[in-house]
Amino acid sequence: ILRAAAGSGKTFSLTIQFLILLFSGKNKYRQILAVTFTNKATAEMKHRILSVLEALAKGDWDPVRGYLDALNKAYPHWSQQQLQQQAAIIFSQILHDYSRFSVSTIDKFVQQVIRGFTFELGIDAGYRIEMNLGKVARELSEKLHESLEAKPELLQWIID
């Protein structure tokens, strides 16, 4: 889990970790799940992973030097030619089996889990999730009001 401010290098760090795992064995992309908060972060991470793999596969080292250094550190026994060959294989596999390349948002991941266990959860398979922001805001407001009525001292703590 990486938690840091915007622009601090989270995507770079996560991409390095993802790549190290990808290179650790055959078809590893099928076993790795990366979860982000936003669709933008998901798209950026997928793009970055694929761009780095493509550059490595082509032997275009300069634009991906930081990633290459991390991979060389993780796999010191590999030559650059071996790394290039592995990158080409992994890149091709992901492109041909893209649906198994799992970088998603938290909400999409949770939806996939729920859909996979609808029977066990006793949920109708045709369920729909709707986000009624007005209803959620009203319910939260009511709960806050009830809490403040039950413990008025909380109101003073909030004001202070």
Secondary structure as UniProt FT lines:
FT   TURN            6..7
FT   HELIX           10..22
FT   TURN            23..24
FT   TURN            26..27
FT   HELIX           28..30
FT   STRAND          34..36
FT   HELIX           39..58
FT   HELIX           62..64
FT   HELIX           65..74
FT   TURN            76..77
FT   HELIX           80..96
FT   HELIX           98..100
FT   STRAND          103..105
FT   HELIX           106..116
FT   HELIX           118..121
FT   TURN            125..126
FT   HELIX           133..150
FT   HELIX           153..159
//
